[in-house]
C-alpha cells in the first residue's frame, strides 16, 4: 500500500519536474502552426518531449546509479566531461528561462517589480526548496502537481467544449519534424537524465531499508504515470492552440497562451495563468538546481559543503542569466541543443536497451557515429554552411535529424564487430 501511494506521488513529482516553462508555452504554438494537422504535430512532439525523456528515466531506473553511469562505458573521462556539460547547460538555459517566463507572464503584468528583484525572490525560494530536498518529492507530488494539473485540465476542457472556428490550413510544411524539433526546446531529454538521477537519490533517502528491485519498480511505474500525464496535457494544449490557427496576425508563444487562458476563463484567466506559469516554472527550476548539486556532491562525497555551494551558485547564475529574457534564451539555445541533444538521445537509447545488446564496443562505435554525423547540423545552426551539402545527402536531413540513421548504422557495425570478437 505504501509503495502504491509512493508510485503515484513519485509519478506526479516527475511530471512536475518535467513540466516547466517550455512545456507550457511550446505546445499551444505548435497547435497554432499545425491547424487541422494538430495530431501529426502531436506525434512529433510526443517522440522528443515524452517518449525519449520517459525512456531516459526508465534507463536511470535500470542503472540505479548516477548520470556518470550513462556514458562510463565509453570512458570515465568522457562521462565526466559529458555530465559537466549537461549540468552546465541545465543551469544556464532551462533554469534561468523559468525565471524569465515567470517574470514576463506572471509578475510584470501585475506588479511594479523589476526583473532582478523578481528573479532574486524566485531563486531564493528555489534555494530553500533545494536545501530541504528530503521533502522534495512529497512537496511536488502531493501538493504542487495536483494543483498544476487541475488548472491545466480546466482550461483545456473548457476550450474543447467551446465553439471556436478552426482554420482549414496550416502555417508549416513538415508538421511531424516541426513537432520533433520544437520538442528539443523543452530540454526534456536532458532533463530526463537529470531528473532520473534526482528521483533515484530522493527514493534512496526516503526508503533506506528497501531493496534496489523495489525502488526500481517504483521508478518504472512512476515514469509511466508521468509519461501518460505529459502526453494527455500536451495533446490538450496543442489542440487548444490549433483552435486559434485562423488568427490574422501571428502571435508570440506567450501571447497565444495568454489568449487561450482568457478565452477559457475570461478576465480571471490571466490570474489563473499567472499561478500556472509560476508553478510549472518553479518545479522545473528546483529539479534542475537540485539535480546539478547532487551530481557535483557525488564527485566528492566527503565534502558536505559542495551540495549547498552548488545550489547557491546555480541560483545566482539563474538570477543573472534570467535578465536576458525568454526570446534570447530560446535563440541562444538552438546551436547548443543541436550539439548536445543527439548525444543525449543516443545515450538514453543505449542505456534503455538490455545490456547484452549494448556492450562497451557498441557504445563507443555508436556514440562516435552520432558525434560525427551531428556536426553538420550543429555547424548549420551557427550559420556555417561548410558541411551542408553533406548533410543534405543524409536520410531525414529535411526533418532536422540527419544524424539518426547514420547512428543506427554505426550501432549495427558495432554489434557485428562485437559478435565477430566472441570466441566460437
C-alpha positions as CSV (number, residue, x, y, z in Angstrom):
1,X,0.0,0.0,0.0
2,X,2.8,2.3,0.9
3,X,4.6,1.7,-2.4
4,X,1.4,2.1,-4.4
5,X,1.0,5.6,-2.9
6,X,4.7,6.3,-3.4
7,X,4.4,5.3,-7.1
8,X,1.6,7.9,-7.6
9,X,3.4,10.6,-5.6
10,X,6.7,10.0,-7.5
11,X,4.9,9.9,-10.8
12,X,3.3,13.3,-10.1
13,X,6.7,14.6,-8.9
14,X,8.4,13.5,-12.1
15,X,5.6,15.1,-14.2
16,X,6.0,18.4,-12.4
17,X,9.8,18.3,-12.7
18,X,9.4,17.9,-16.5
19,X,6.6,20.3,-16.9
20,X,8.2,23.7,-16.9
21,X,8.3,26.9,-19.0
22,X,8.9,25.4,-22.4
23,X,6.3,22.6,-21.8
24,X,3.7,25.2,-21.2
25,X,4.4,27.8,-23.9
26,X,5.5,25.5,-26.8
27,X,2.6,23.1,-27.4
28,X,-0.1,25.7,-27.9
29,X,2.1,27.4,-30.5
30,X,2.6,24.1,-32.3
31,X,-1.1,23.7,-32.4
32,X,-1.5,27.2,-33.9
33,X,1.1,26.4,-36.6
34,X,-0.3,23.0,-37.5
35,X,-4.0,23.9,-37.7
36,X,-6.1,20.8,-38.6
37,X,-2.9,18.7,-38.7
38,X,-2.5,19.1,-34.9
39,X,-2.5,15.3,-34.4
40,X,0.6,14.9,-36.6
41,X,2.5,17.6,-34.9
42,X,1.5,16.0,-31.6
43,X,3.1,12.8,-32.8
44,X,6.4,14.6,-33.4
45,X,6.3,16.4,-30.1
46,X,5.5,13.1,-28.4
47,X,8.7,11.5,-29.7
48,X,11.1,14.1,-28.5
49,X,9.2,15.6,-25.5
50,X,7.6,12.4,-24.0
51,X,8.9,9.1,-25.3
52,X,12.6,9.9,-25.2
53,X,12.5,11.7,-21.8
54,X,10.5,8.9,-20.1
55,X,12.8,6.4,-21.7
56,X,15.6,8.3,-20.0
57,X,14.0,7.9,-16.6
58,X,13.5,4.2,-17.3
59,X,17.1,3.9,-18.2
60,X,18.0,5.5,-14.9
61,X,15.7,3.1,-13.0
62,X,17.6,0.2,-14.7
63,X,21.0,1.5,-13.9
64,X,20.2,2.7,-10.3
65,X,23.3,4.9,-10.4
66,X,24.2,8.4,-11.2
67,X,24.4,10.2,-14.5
68,X,28.0,9.3,-14.8
69,X,26.8,5.7,-15.5
70,X,25.2,6.8,-18.7
71,X,28.5,7.3,-20.6
72,X,31.0,5.4,-18.4
73,X,31.3,2.6,-20.9
74,X,32.8,5.0,-23.4
75,X,35.5,6.2,-21.0
76,X,35.3,7.7,-17.4
77,X,36.8,11.0,-18.6
78,X,34.3,11.2,-21.4
79,X,31.5,10.5,-19.0
80,X,32.6,13.2,-16.6
81,X,33.0,15.8,-19.3
82,X,29.6,14.9,-20.7
83,X,27.9,15.2,-17.4
84,X,29.5,18.5,-16.5
85,X,28.5,19.9,-19.9
86,X,24.8,18.7,-19.5
87,X,24.6,20.2,-16.0
88,X,26.1,23.5,-17.1
89,X,23.6,23.7,-20.0
90,X,20.8,22.9,-17.5
91,X,21.7,25.7,-15.0
92,X,22.4,28.3,-17.7
93,X,19.5,27.8,-20.1
94,X,16.3,26.0,-18.9
95,X,16.9,27.0,-15.3
96,X,17.1,30.8,-15.9
97,X,14.4,30.6,-18.6
98,X,11.9,29.5,-15.9
99,X,12.6,32.8,-14.0
100,X,12.3,34.8,-17.2
101,X,8.9,33.3,-18.2
102,X,7.6,33.7,-14.7
103,X,8.5,37.4,-14.7
104,X,7.2,38.1,-18.2
105,X,3.9,36.3,-17.8
106,X,3.1,36.2,-14.0
107,X,4.8,39.2,-12.4
108,X,5.4,42.1,-14.8
109,X,1.8,42.5,-15.9
110,X,0.5,42.9,-12.4
111,X,3.3,44.2,-10.2
112,X,5.8,47.1,-10.4
113,X,8.8,44.9,-9.7
114,X,11.9,44.8,-11.9
115,X,13.2,41.6,-13.3
116,X,16.2,41.5,-11.0
117,X,14.1,41.7,-7.8
118,X,11.6,39.1,-9.2
119,X,14.4,36.6,-10.1
120,X,16.1,37.1,-6.7
121,X,12.9,36.2,-4.8
122,X,12.2,33.4,-7.2
123,X,15.6,31.7,-6.9
124,X,15.6,32.4,-3.2
125,X,12.6,30.1,-2.9
126,X,14.3,27.6,-5.2
127,X,17.3,27.7,-2.9
128,X,15.2,26.9,0.2
129,X,13.4,24.0,-1.6
130,X,16.7,22.5,-2.9
131,X,18.3,22.7,0.6
132,X,15.3,20.8,2.0
133,X,15.5,18.1,-0.6
134,X,14.4,15.2,1.7
135,X,10.8,16.6,1.4
136,X,11.1,17.4,-2.3
137,X,9.1,14.5,-3.8
138,X,6.3,14.9,-1.3
139,X,6.1,18.7,-1.9
140,X,5.9,18.2,-5.7
141,X,3.8,15.0,-5.8
142,X,1.3,15.7,-3.1
143,X,0.7,19.5,-3.4
144,X,2.1,21.3,-6.4
145,X,1.4,18.8,-9.2
146,X,-2.3,18.2,-8.4
147,X,-2.9,22.0,-8.4
148,X,-1.0,22.3,-11.6
149,X,-3.0,19.5,-13.3
150,X,-6.3,20.9,-12.0
151,X,-5.7,24.3,-13.7
152,X,-4.4,22.8,-16.9
153,X,-7.3,20.3,-17.3
154,X,-9.9,23.1,-16.5
155,X,-8.5,25.3,-19.3
156,X,-8.3,22.5,-21.8
157,X,-11.7,21.1,-21.0
158,X,-13.4,24.4,-21.4
159,X,-11.8,25.1,-24.8
160,X,-12.6,21.7,-26.1
161,X,-16.3,22.4,-25.4
162,X,-16.2,25.9,-26.8
163,X,-17.4,26.9,-30.3
164,X,-14.2,28.3,-31.8
165,X,-13.8,28.1,-35.6
166,X,-10.7,26.2,-36.7
167,X,-8.8,27.1,-39.9
168,X,-8.5,24.5,-42.7
169,X,-4.9,25.2,-43.4
170,X,-1.5,25.1,-41.6
171,X,1.4,27.5,-41.3
172,X,4.2,24.9,-41.7
173,X,5.1,22.2,-44.2
174,X,6.9,19.4,-42.3
175,X,4.5,19.0,-39.5
176,X,6.0,15.9,-37.7
177,X,9.6,17.2,-37.9
178,X,8.5,20.6,-36.6
179,X,6.9,18.8,-33.6
180,X,10.1,16.8,-33.0
181,X,12.4,19.9,-33.2
182,X,10.2,22.0,-31.1
183,X,10.3,19.2,-28.5
184,X,14.0,19.8,-28.3
185,X,13.3,23.2,-26.9
186,X,11.6,21.6,-23.8
187,X,15.1,20.3,-22.8
188,X,13.3,17.2,-21.6
189,X,15.8,14.7,-22.9
190,X,18.5,16.5,-21.0
191,X,16.0,16.8,-18.1
192,X,15.4,13.1,-18.1
193,X,18.9,12.2,-17.2
194,X,19.0,15.0,-14.6
195,X,15.6,14.2,-13.1
196,X,16.1,10.4,-13.2
197,X,19.2,10.8,-11.1
198,X,17.4,13.2,-8.7
199,X,14.5,10.7,-8.3
200,X,16.8,7.8,-7.5
201,X,18.7,9.8,-4.8
202,X,15.4,11.0,-3.4
203,X,14.0,7.5,-3.2
204,X,17.1,6.2,-1.6
205,X,16.8,8.8,1.1
206,X,13.1,8.1,1.6
207,X,13.3,4.2,1.5
208,X,16.7,3.4,3.1
209,X,15.7,-0.1,4.0
210,X,14.1,-1.0,0.7
211,X,15.8,-3.2,-1.9
212,X,17.1,-2.0,-5.3
213,X,14.4,-4.0,-7.0
214,X,11.6,-2.3,-5.1
215,X,12.9,1.1,-5.8
216,X,13.4,0.2,-9.5
217,X,9.7,-0.9,-9.7
218,X,8.6,2.4,-8.1
219,X,10.5,4.4,-10.6
220,X,9.4,2.3,-13.6
221,X,5.7,2.7,-12.7
222,X,6.1,6.4,-11.8
223,X,7.8,7.1,-15.1
224,X,4.8,5.5,-16.9
225,X,2.4,7.7,-14.9
226,X,4.3,10.8,-15.7
227,X,4.5,9.9,-19.4
228,X,0.8,9.4,-19.7
229,X,0.2,12.7,-17.9
230,X,2.6,14.6,-20.2
231,X,1.0,13.1,-23.3
232,X,-2.5,14.0,-22.3
233,X,-1.7,17.5,-21.3
234,X,0.5,18.2,-24.4
235,X,-2.3,16.8,-26.7
236,X,-4.8,19.1,-25.0
237,X,-2.6,22.2,-25.2
238,X,-1.7,21.5,-28.9
239,X,-5.4,21.1,-29.7
240,X,-6.2,24.2,-27.8
241,X,-3.6,26.1,-29.9
242,X,-5.0,24.7,-33.1
243,X,-8.4,26.3,-32.4
244,X,-6.7,29.7,-32.9
245,X,-4.9,28.9,-36.2
246,X,-7.2,31.2,-38.0
247,X,-5.8,34.3,-36.3
248,X,-5.0,37.0,-38.9
249,X,-1.8,38.2,-37.1
250,X,0.7,35.6,-35.8
251,X,1.0,35.7,-32.0
252,X,4.1,35.1,-29.9
253,X,4.2,31.9,-27.9
254,X,3.4,33.7,-24.6
255,X,0.7,35.9,-26.2
256,X,-1.1,32.8,-27.6
257,X,-1.0,31.2,-24.2
258,X,-2.5,34.3,-22.6
259,X,-5.2,34.4,-25.3
260,X,-6.1,30.8,-24.6
261,X,-6.4,31.3,-20.9
262,X,-8.6,34.4,-21.5
263,X,-10.9,32.6,-23.9
264,X,-11.3,29.7,-21.4
265,X,-11.7,31.6,-18.2
266,X,-12.4,35.2,-19.1
267,X,-10.8,38.1,-17.2
268,X,-9.8,35.7,-14.4
269,X,-7.9,33.6,-16.8
270,X,-4.8,35.8,-16.6
271,X,-4.7,35.3,-12.9
272,X,-5.0,31.5,-13.2
273,X,-2.4,31.6,-16.0
274,X,0.0,33.5,-13.8
275,X,-0.3,30.9,-11.0
276,X,0.0,28.1,-13.6
277,X,3.2,29.6,-15.1
278,X,4.8,30.2,-11.7
279,X,4.1,26.6,-10.5
280,X,5.3,25.0,-13.7
281,X,8.4,27.0,-13.9
282,X,9.2,26.7,-10.2
283,X,9.1,22.9,-10.1
284,X,11.4,22.6,-13.0
285,X,13.9,25.1,-11.6
286,X,14.0,23.1,-8.3
287,X,14.7,19.9,-10.2
288,X,17.5,21.4,-12.3
289,X,19.2,23.0,-9.3
290,X,18.9,20.0,-7.0
291,X,20.0,17.5,-9.7
292,X,23.0,19.6,-10.5
293,X,24.0,19.9,-6.9
294,X,23.5,16.1,-6.4
295,X,25.9,15.5,-9.3
296,X,28.8,17.7,-8.0
297,X,28.3,16.4,-4.5
298,X,28.7,12.9,-5.9
299,X,32.1,13.7,-7.3
300,X,33.4,14.3,-3.8
301,X,31.1,12.8,-1.2
302,X,33.4,13.5,1.7
303,X,33.0,17.3,1.3
304,X,29.5,18.1,2.5
305,X,29.7,21.8,1.6
306,X,29.6,21.0,-2.2
307,X,25.9,20.5,-2.3
308,X,24.8,23.8,-0.7
309,X,27.6,25.7,-2.5
310,X,26.4,24.3,-5.9
311,X,22.8,25.1,-5.1
312,X,23.8,28.7,-4.2
313,X,25.9,29.2,-7.3
314,X,23.2,27.7,-9.6
315,X,20.7,30.1,-8.2
316,X,23.0,33.1,-8.6
317,X,23.6,32.1,-12.3
318,X,19.8,31.8,-12.7
319,X,19.3,35.3,-11.4
320,X,21.9,36.8,-13.7
321,X,21.1,34.9,-16.9
322,X,17.4,35.3,-16.3
323,X,17.7,39.0,-17.0
324,X,18.3,38.3,-20.8
325,X,14.7,37.4,-21.4
326,X,12.8,34.4,-22.8
327,X,13.4,35.1,-26.5
328,X,17.1,35.4,-26.2
329,X,17.5,32.3,-24.1
330,X,15.4,30.3,-26.6
331,X,17.5,31.7,-29.5
332,X,20.9,31.0,-27.9
333,X,19.8,27.5,-27.0
334,X,19.3,26.4,-30.6
335,X,23.0,25.7,-31.5
336,X,23.7,24.2,-28.0
337,X,20.8,21.8,-28.4
338,X,21.9,20.9,-32.0
339,X,25.3,20.0,-30.5
340,X,24.3,18.0,-27.3
341,X,20.8,16.7,-28.0
342,X,21.8,13.9,-30.5
343,X,24.4,12.6,-28.0
344,X,21.9,12.7,-25.1
345,X,19.2,10.8,-27.1
346,X,21.7,8.2,-28.3
347,X,23.0,7.6,-24.7
348,X,19.4,7.3,-23.5
349,X,18.5,4.7,-26.1
350,X,21.7,2.7,-25.5
351,X,21.1,2.6,-21.7
352,X,17.4,1.7,-22.1
353,X,18.1,-1.5,-24.1
354,X,19.2,-4.8,-22.5
355,X,22.9,-4.7,-21.6
356,X,23.7,-7.7,-23.9
357,X,22.9,-5.5,-26.9
358,X,24.9,-2.6,-25.7
359,X,28.5,-3.7,-24.9
360,X,31.4,-1.3,-24.4
361,X,32.4,-1.6,-28.0
362,X,28.8,-1.0,-29.2
363,X,28.6,2.1,-27.0
364,X,31.9,3.6,-28.3
365,X,31.1,2.9,-32.0
366,X,27.6,4.2,-31.8
367,X,28.5,7.4,-30.0
368,X,31.3,8.1,-32.4
369,X,28.8,7.8,-35.3
370,X,26.4,10.1,-33.5
371,X,29.0,12.8,-32.9
372,X,30.4,12.7,-36.4
373,X,27.1,13.0,-38.2
374,X,25.6,15.6,-35.8
375,X,28.4,18.0,-36.7
376,X,26.9,19.3,-40.0
377,X,23.6,20.3,-38.3
378,X,25.5,22.0,-35.4
379,X,27.6,24.0,-37.9
380,X,24.4,24.9,-39.8
381,X,22.8,26.2,-36.6
382,X,25.7,28.7,-36.2
383,X,25.4,29.7,-39.9
384,X,28.5,27.8,-41.1
385,X,27.4,26.1,-44.3
386,X,30.7,24.1,-45.0
387,X,29.1,20.7,-44.5
388,X,25.6,21.5,-45.5
389,X,25.9,19.7,-48.9
390,X,26.9,16.5,-47.0
391,X,24.1,16.9,-44.5
392,X,21.5,17.2,-47.4
393,X,22.7,13.8,-48.7
394,X,21.8,12.1,-45.5
395,X,18.4,10.5,-44.8
396,X,16.0,12.6,-42.7
397,X,18.0,15.8,-43.3
398,X,14.8,17.6,-44.2
399,X,13.5,16.7,-40.7
400,X,16.4,18.1,-38.8
401,X,17.6,14.6,-37.6
402,X,20.2,13.7,-40.3
403,X,22.4,12.1,-37.6
404,X,19.8,9.5,-36.7
405,X,20.1,6.9,-39.5
406,X,24.0,7.0,-39.6
407,X,24.0,6.5,-35.8
408,X,21.8,3.3,-36.3
409,X,24.2,2.1,-39.0
410,X,27.2,2.6,-36.6
411,X,25.2,0.7,-33.9
412,X,24.8,-2.2,-36.3
413,X,28.5,-2.1,-37.3
414,X,29.4,-2.1,-33.6
415,X,27.1,-5.0,-32.9
416,X,28.6,-7.0,-35.8
417,X,32.1,-6.3,-34.6
418,X,31.2,-7.4,-31.1
419,X,29.8,-10.7,-32.4
420,X,32.9,-11.3,-34.5
421,X,35.1,-10.9,-31.5
422,X,33.2,-13.5,-29.5
423,X,35.1,-16.9,-29.3
424,X,33.3,-19.6,-31.3
